[in-house]
């Protein structure tokens, strides 16, 4: 016998939840952008001839790592370090992966590679913010779970 989860109607018009989800997403974006942009900038400035896909893959991994590190640090002020780490990974990982993938997809689509320019960075950040925001709102509203 398979248990069927009840569908819960979600109020998508709650300003308080959108503000909380936006704050959570912004912290995640900051952490992701540090590792992602740092990696792309390193390859851009050093001229190391790696394939674009390899640079972007490394940028995504580094973005995930720096986001987890930042969120763990923030959460460690509220709970012990091990719990903070588990919380950072468990509650934000899907958001971080979606954010990273979209940021790099925008970069690739607009510049043709792993290239940071003054005009593409804001577009990457906007796409990275908007992509996981509805998911973060849903997690707060439907499950009562947040990363901060």
Biotite code that builds the C-alpha atoms (Angstrom):
import biotite.structure as struc

atoms = struc.array([
    struc.Atom([0.000, 0.000, 0.000], chain_id="A", res_id=1, res_name="UNK", atom_name="CA", element="C"),
    struc.Atom([1.372, 3.411, -0.967], chain_id="A", res_id=2, res_name="UNK", atom_name="CA", element="C"),
    struc.Atom([0.657, 6.440, 1.151], chain_id="A", res_id=3, res_name="UNK", atom_name="CA", element="C"),
    struc.Atom([-0.447, 9.464, -0.819], chain_id="A", res_id=4, res_name="UNK", atom_name="CA", element="C"),
    struc.Atom([0.594, 12.846, 0.495], chain_id="A", res_id=5, res_name="UNK", atom_name="CA", element="C"),
    struc.Atom([-2.209, 15.327, 0.845], chain_id="A", res_id=6, res_name="UNK", atom_name="CA", element="C"),
    struc.Atom([-1.954, 18.323, -1.408], chain_id="A", res_id=7, res_name="UNK", atom_name="CA", element="C"),
    struc.Atom([-1.675, 21.522, 0.517], chain_id="A", res_id=8, res_name="UNK", atom_name="CA", element="C"),
    struc.Atom([-2.916, 24.724, -1.069], chain_id="A", res_id=9, res_name="UNK", atom_name="CA", element="C"),
    struc.Atom([-0.230, 27.345, -0.762], chain_id="A", res_id=10, res_name="UNK", atom_name="CA", element="C"),
    struc.Atom([-0.904, 31.048, -0.457], chain_id="A", res_id=11, res_name="UNK", atom_name="CA", element="C"),
    struc.Atom([1.579, 32.532, -2.931], chain_id="A", res_id=12, res_name="UNK", atom_name="CA", element="C"),
    struc.Atom([0.670, 36.087, -1.865], chain_id="A", res_id=13, res_name="UNK", atom_name="CA", element="C"),
    struc.Atom([2.208, 36.178, 1.621], chain_id="A", res_id=14, res_name="UNK", atom_name="CA", element="C"),
    struc.Atom([4.583, 39.149, 1.734], chain_id="A", res_id=15, res_name="UNK", atom_name="CA", element="C"),
    struc.Atom([6.204, 37.983, 4.965], chain_id="A", res_id=16, res_name="UNK", atom_name="CA", element="C"),
    struc.Atom([7.143, 34.641, 3.408], chain_id="A", res_id=17, res_name="UNK", atom_name="CA", element="C"),
    struc.Atom([8.400, 36.290, 0.196], chain_id="A", res_id=18, res_name="UNK", atom_name="CA", element="C"),
    struc.Atom([10.625, 38.572, 2.304], chain_id="A", res_id=19, res_name="UNK", atom_name="CA", element="C"),
    struc.Atom([11.986, 35.638, 4.300], chain_id="A", res_id=20, res_name="UNK", atom_name="CA", element="C"),
    struc.Atom([12.514, 33.537, 1.149], chain_id="A", res_id=21, res_name="UNK", atom_name="CA", element="C"),
    struc.Atom([14.215, 36.498, -0.537], chain_id="A", res_id=22, res_name="UNK", atom_name="CA", element="C"),
    struc.Atom([16.564, 36.987, 2.409], chain_id="A", res_id=23, res_name="UNK", atom_name="CA", element="C"),
    struc.Atom([17.445, 33.286, 2.465], chain_id="A", res_id=24, res_name="UNK", atom_name="CA", element="C"),
    struc.Atom([17.988, 33.296, -1.302], chain_id="A", res_id=25, res_name="UNK", atom_name="CA", element="C"),
    struc.Atom([20.184, 36.399, -1.123], chain_id="A", res_id=26, res_name="UNK", atom_name="CA", element="C"),
    struc.Atom([22.492, 34.756, 1.440], chain_id="A", res_id=27, res_name="UNK", atom_name="CA", element="C"),
    struc.Atom([22.703, 31.665, -0.736], chain_id="A", res_id=28, res_name="UNK", atom_name="CA", element="C"),
    struc.Atom([23.417, 33.830, -3.789], chain_id="A", res_id=29, res_name="UNK", atom_name="CA", element="C"),
    struc.Atom([26.227, 35.637, -1.994], chain_id="A", res_id=30, res_name="UNK", atom_name="CA", element="C"),
    struc.Atom([27.912, 32.366, -1.081], chain_id="A", res_id=31, res_name="UNK", atom_name="CA", element="C"),
    struc.Atom([27.444, 30.891, -4.547], chain_id="A", res_id=32, res_name="UNK", atom_name="CA", element="C"),
    struc.Atom([28.671, 34.021, -6.313], chain_id="A", res_id=33, res_name="UNK", atom_name="CA", element="C"),
    struc.Atom([31.895, 34.168, -4.283], chain_id="A", res_id=34, res_name="UNK", atom_name="CA", element="C"),
    struc.Atom([33.042, 30.732, -5.388], chain_id="A", res_id=35, res_name="UNK", atom_name="CA", element="C"),
    struc.Atom([31.569, 30.868, -8.874], chain_id="A", res_id=36, res_name="UNK", atom_name="CA", element="C"),
    struc.Atom([32.826, 34.318, -9.859], chain_id="A", res_id=37, res_name="UNK", atom_name="CA", element="C"),
    struc.Atom([36.153, 33.741, -8.138], chain_id="A", res_id=38, res_name="UNK", atom_name="CA", element="C"),
    struc.Atom([36.763, 30.631, -10.215], chain_id="A", res_id=39, res_name="UNK", atom_name="CA", element="C"),
    struc.Atom([35.735, 32.218, -13.501], chain_id="A", res_id=40, res_name="UNK", atom_name="CA", element="C"),
    struc.Atom([37.812, 35.318, -12.733], chain_id="A", res_id=41, res_name="UNK", atom_name="CA", element="C"),
    struc.Atom([40.850, 33.172, -11.926], chain_id="A", res_id=42, res_name="UNK", atom_name="CA", element="C"),
    struc.Atom([40.732, 31.445, -15.309], chain_id="A", res_id=43, res_name="UNK", atom_name="CA", element="C"),
    struc.Atom([39.866, 34.672, -17.103], chain_id="A", res_id=44, res_name="UNK", atom_name="CA", element="C"),
    struc.Atom([42.796, 36.580, -15.588], chain_id="A", res_id=45, res_name="UNK", atom_name="CA", element="C"),
    struc.Atom([45.399, 33.822, -15.743], chain_id="A", res_id=46, res_name="UNK", atom_name="CA", element="C"),
    struc.Atom([44.515, 32.691, -19.255], chain_id="A", res_id=47, res_name="UNK", atom_name="CA", element="C"),
    struc.Atom([44.867, 29.009, -18.337], chain_id="A", res_id=48, res_name="UNK", atom_name="CA", element="C"),
    struc.Atom([43.475, 27.220, -21.399], chain_id="A", res_id=49, res_name="UNK", atom_name="CA", element="C"),
    struc.Atom([40.791, 25.008, -19.889], chain_id="A", res_id=50, res_name="UNK", atom_name="CA", element="C"),
    struc.Atom([37.638, 24.125, -21.821], chain_id="A", res_id=51, res_name="UNK", atom_name="CA", element="C"),
    struc.Atom([34.665, 26.331, -20.973], chain_id="A", res_id=52, res_name="UNK", atom_name="CA", element="C"),
    struc.Atom([32.620, 23.409, -19.691], chain_id="A", res_id=53, res_name="UNK", atom_name="CA", element="C"),
    struc.Atom([35.428, 22.401, -17.304], chain_id="A", res_id=54, res_name="UNK", atom_name="CA", element="C"),
    struc.Atom([35.742, 25.968, -15.979], chain_id="A", res_id=55, res_name="UNK", atom_name="CA", element="C"),
    struc.Atom([31.994, 26.247, -15.468], chain_id="A", res_id=56, res_name="UNK", atom_name="CA", element="C"),
    struc.Atom([31.813, 22.850, -13.776], chain_id="A", res_id=57, res_name="UNK", atom_name="CA", element="C"),
    struc.Atom([34.581, 23.851, -11.376], chain_id="A", res_id=58, res_name="UNK", atom_name="CA", element="C"),
    struc.Atom([32.890, 27.234, -10.850], chain_id="A", res_id=59, res_name="UNK", atom_name="CA", element="C"),
    struc.Atom([29.632, 25.482, -9.932], chain_id="A", res_id=60, res_name="UNK", atom_name="CA", element="C"),
    struc.Atom([31.382, 23.145, -7.486], chain_id="A", res_id=61, res_name="UNK", atom_name="CA", element="C"),
    struc.Atom([33.280, 26.035, -5.902], chain_id="A", res_id=62, res_name="UNK", atom_name="CA", element="C"),
    struc.Atom([30.082, 28.086, -5.712], chain_id="A", res_id=63, res_name="UNK", atom_name="CA", element="C"),
    struc.Atom([28.330, 25.244, -3.906], chain_id="A", res_id=64, res_name="UNK", atom_name="CA", element="C"),
    struc.Atom([31.231, 24.859, -1.489], chain_id="A", res_id=65, res_name="UNK", atom_name="CA", element="C"),
    struc.Atom([31.455, 28.566, -0.647], chain_id="A", res_id=66, res_name="UNK", atom_name="CA", element="C"),
    struc.Atom([27.697, 28.818, -0.227], chain_id="A", res_id=67, res_name="UNK", atom_name="CA", element="C"),
    struc.Atom([27.655, 25.863, 2.147], chain_id="A", res_id=68, res_name="UNK", atom_name="CA", element="C"),
    struc.Atom([30.596, 27.359, 4.046], chain_id="A", res_id=69, res_name="UNK", atom_name="CA", element="C"),
    struc.Atom([28.928, 30.788, 4.349], chain_id="A", res_id=70, res_name="UNK", atom_name="CA", element="C"),
    struc.Atom([25.580, 29.356, 5.405], chain_id="A", res_id=71, res_name="UNK", atom_name="CA", element="C"),
    struc.Atom([27.268, 27.038, 7.902], chain_id="A", res_id=72, res_name="UNK", atom_name="CA", element="C"),
    struc.Atom([29.089, 30.028, 9.392], chain_id="A", res_id=73, res_name="UNK", atom_name="CA", element="C"),
    struc.Atom([25.860, 32.053, 9.635], chain_id="A", res_id=74, res_name="UNK", atom_name="CA", element="C"),
    struc.Atom([23.948, 29.153, 11.165], chain_id="A", res_id=75, res_name="UNK", atom_name="CA", element="C"),
    struc.Atom([26.762, 28.318, 13.599], chain_id="A", res_id=76, res_name="UNK", atom_name="CA", element="C"),
    struc.Atom([25.858, 31.466, 15.501], chain_id="A", res_id=77, res_name="UNK", atom_name="CA", element="C"),
    struc.Atom([22.455, 29.884, 16.227], chain_id="A", res_id=78, res_name="UNK", atom_name="CA", element="C"),
    struc.Atom([23.389, 26.201, 16.674], chain_id="A", res_id=79, res_name="UNK", atom_name="CA", element="C"),
    struc.Atom([26.357, 23.878, 17.016], chain_id="A", res_id=80, res_name="UNK", atom_name="CA", element="C"),
    struc.Atom([28.666, 23.533, 14.005], chain_id="A", res_id=81, res_name="UNK", atom_name="CA", element="C"),
    struc.Atom([27.668, 19.992, 12.997], chain_id="A", res_id=82, res_name="UNK", atom_name="CA", element="C"),
    struc.Atom([23.967, 20.878, 13.049], chain_id="A", res_id=83, res_name="UNK", atom_name="CA", element="C"),
    struc.Atom([24.676, 24.097, 11.146], chain_id="A", res_id=84, res_name="UNK", atom_name="CA", element="C"),
    struc.Atom([26.517, 22.143, 8.436], chain_id="A", res_id=85, res_name="UNK", atom_name="CA", element="C"),
    struc.Atom([23.735, 19.545, 8.114], chain_id="A", res_id=86, res_name="UNK", atom_name="CA", element="C"),
    struc.Atom([21.141, 22.312, 7.964], chain_id="A", res_id=87, res_name="UNK", atom_name="CA", element="C"),
    struc.Atom([23.071, 24.250, 5.311], chain_id="A", res_id=88, res_name="UNK", atom_name="CA", element="C"),
    struc.Atom([23.385, 21.167, 3.113], chain_id="A", res_id=89, res_name="UNK", atom_name="CA", element="C"),
    struc.Atom([19.930, 19.742, 3.728], chain_id="A", res_id=90, res_name="UNK", atom_name="CA", element="C"),
    struc.Atom([17.830, 22.831, 3.278], chain_id="A", res_id=91, res_name="UNK", atom_name="CA", element="C"),
    struc.Atom([19.593, 24.722, 0.552], chain_id="A", res_id=92, res_name="UNK", atom_name="CA", element="C"),
    struc.Atom([21.321, 22.278, -1.749], chain_id="A", res_id=93, res_name="UNK", atom_name="CA", element="C"),
    struc.Atom([18.569, 22.134, -4.391], chain_id="A", res_id=94, res_name="UNK", atom_name="CA", element="C"),
    struc.Atom([18.413, 25.937, -4.396], chain_id="A", res_id=95, res_name="UNK", atom_name="CA", element="C"),
    struc.Atom([22.178, 26.213, -4.731], chain_id="A", res_id=96, res_name="UNK", atom_name="CA", element="C"),
    struc.Atom([22.367, 23.756, -7.637], chain_id="A", res_id=97, res_name="UNK", atom_name="CA", element="C"),
    struc.Atom([19.540, 25.517, -9.499], chain_id="A", res_id=98, res_name="UNK", atom_name="CA", element="C"),
    struc.Atom([21.106, 28.911, -8.787], chain_id="A", res_id=99, res_name="UNK", atom_name="CA", element="C"),
    struc.Atom([24.556, 27.850, -9.975], chain_id="A", res_id=100, res_name="UNK", atom_name="CA", element="C"),
    struc.Atom([23.263, 26.144, -13.100], chain_id="A", res_id=101, res_name="UNK", atom_name="CA", element="C"),
    struc.Atom([21.229, 29.191, -14.116], chain_id="A", res_id=102, res_name="UNK", atom_name="CA", element="C"),
    struc.Atom([24.019, 31.678, -13.416], chain_id="A", res_id=103, res_name="UNK", atom_name="CA", element="C"),
    struc.Atom([26.424, 29.723, -15.605], chain_id="A", res_id=104, res_name="UNK", atom_name="CA", element="C"),
    struc.Atom([23.804, 29.115, -18.300], chain_id="A", res_id=105, res_name="UNK", atom_name="CA", element="C"),
    struc.Atom([23.226, 32.880, -18.544], chain_id="A", res_id=106, res_name="UNK", atom_name="CA", element="C"),
    struc.Atom([26.968, 33.517, -18.734], chain_id="A", res_id=107, res_name="UNK", atom_name="CA", element="C"),
    struc.Atom([27.393, 30.916, -21.453], chain_id="A", res_id=108, res_name="UNK", atom_name="CA", element="C"),
    struc.Atom([24.366, 32.105, -23.427], chain_id="A", res_id=109, res_name="UNK", atom_name="CA", element="C"),
    struc.Atom([25.349, 35.786, -23.337], chain_id="A", res_id=110, res_name="UNK", atom_name="CA", element="C"),
    struc.Atom([29.152, 35.640, -23.592], chain_id="A", res_id=111, res_name="UNK", atom_name="CA", element="C"),
    struc.Atom([29.707, 32.303, -25.277], chain_id="A", res_id=112, res_name="UNK", atom_name="CA", element="C"),
    struc.Atom([31.885, 31.047, -22.450], chain_id="A", res_id=113, res_name="UNK", atom_name="CA", element="C"),
    struc.Atom([33.047, 31.519, -18.896], chain_id="A", res_id=114, res_name="UNK", atom_name="CA", element="C"),
    struc.Atom([33.551, 35.277, -19.109], chain_id="A", res_id=115, res_name="UNK", atom_name="CA", element="C"),
    struc.Atom([32.790, 37.923, -16.493], chain_id="A", res_id=116, res_name="UNK", atom_name="CA", element="C"),
    struc.Atom([32.010, 41.361, -17.895], chain_id="A", res_id=117, res_name="UNK", atom_name="CA", element="C"),
    struc.Atom([30.488, 44.436, -16.296], chain_id="A", res_id=118, res_name="UNK", atom_name="CA", element="C"),
    struc.Atom([27.161, 43.832, -18.039], chain_id="A", res_id=119, res_name="UNK", atom_name="CA", element="C"),
    struc.Atom([26.796, 40.058, -17.634], chain_id="A", res_id=120, res_name="UNK", atom_name="CA", element="C"),
    struc.Atom([27.432, 39.868, -13.874], chain_id="A", res_id=121, res_name="UNK", atom_name="CA", element="C"),
    struc.Atom([24.179, 41.655, -12.874], chain_id="A", res_id=122, res_name="UNK", atom_name="CA", element="C"),
    struc.Atom([22.228, 39.432, -15.274], chain_id="A", res_id=123, res_name="UNK", atom_name="CA", element="C"),
    struc.Atom([23.852, 36.319, -13.831], chain_id="A", res_id=124, res_name="UNK", atom_name="CA", element="C"),
    struc.Atom([23.034, 37.458, -10.300], chain_id="A", res_id=125, res_name="UNK", atom_name="CA", element="C"),
    struc.Atom([19.423, 38.284, -11.216], chain_id="A", res_id=126, res_name="UNK", atom_name="CA", element="C"),
    struc.Atom([18.928, 34.882, -12.847], chain_id="A", res_id=127, res_name="UNK", atom_name="CA", element="C"),
    struc.Atom([20.618, 33.176, -9.908], chain_id="A", res_id=128, res_name="UNK", atom_name="CA", element="C"),
    struc.Atom([18.314, 34.964, -7.467], chain_id="A", res_id=129, res_name="UNK", atom_name="CA", element="C"),
    struc.Atom([15.020, 34.466, -9.304], chain_id="A", res_id=130, res_name="UNK", atom_name="CA", element="C"),
    struc.Atom([15.527, 30.794, -10.203], chain_id="A", res_id=131, res_name="UNK", atom_name="CA", element="C"),
    struc.Atom([15.381, 29.226, -6.698], chain_id="A", res_id=132, res_name="UNK", atom_name="CA", element="C"),
    struc.Atom([13.152, 31.874, -5.096], chain_id="A", res_id=133, res_name="UNK", atom_name="CA", element="C"),
    struc.Atom([9.798, 30.121, -5.701], chain_id="A", res_id=134, res_name="UNK", atom_name="CA", element="C"),
    struc.Atom([11.245, 26.857, -4.363], chain_id="A", res_id=135, res_name="UNK", atom_name="CA", element="C"),
    struc.Atom([12.536, 28.613, -1.260], chain_id="A", res_id=136, res_name="UNK", atom_name="CA", element="C"),
    struc.Atom([9.118, 30.243, -0.765], chain_id="A", res_id=137, res_name="UNK", atom_name="CA", element="C"),
    struc.Atom([7.416, 26.872, -1.157], chain_id="A", res_id=138, res_name="UNK", atom_name="CA", element="C"),
    struc.Atom([9.752, 25.221, 1.388], chain_id="A", res_id=139, res_name="UNK", atom_name="CA", element="C"),
    struc.Atom([8.965, 27.957, 3.890], chain_id="A", res_id=140, res_name="UNK", atom_name="CA", element="C"),
    struc.Atom([5.226, 27.904, 3.287], chain_id="A", res_id=141, res_name="UNK", atom_name="CA", element="C"),
    struc.Atom([4.551, 24.202, 2.768], chain_id="A", res_id=142, res_name="UNK", atom_name="CA", element="C"),
    struc.Atom([7.199, 22.643, 4.998], chain_id="A", res_id=143, res_name="UNK", atom_name="CA", element="C"),
    struc.Atom([8.122, 25.440, 7.380], chain_id="A", res_id=144, res_name="UNK", atom_name="CA", element="C"),
    struc.Atom([11.778, 24.885, 6.505], chain_id="A", res_id=145, res_name="UNK", atom_name="CA", element="C"),
    struc.Atom([14.379, 27.538, 5.900], chain_id="A", res_id=146, res_name="UNK", atom_name="CA", element="C"),
    struc.Atom([18.135, 27.672, 5.871], chain_id="A", res_id=147, res_name="UNK", atom_name="CA", element="C"),
    struc.Atom([18.326, 30.739, 8.180], chain_id="A", res_id=148, res_name="UNK", atom_name="CA", element="C"),
])
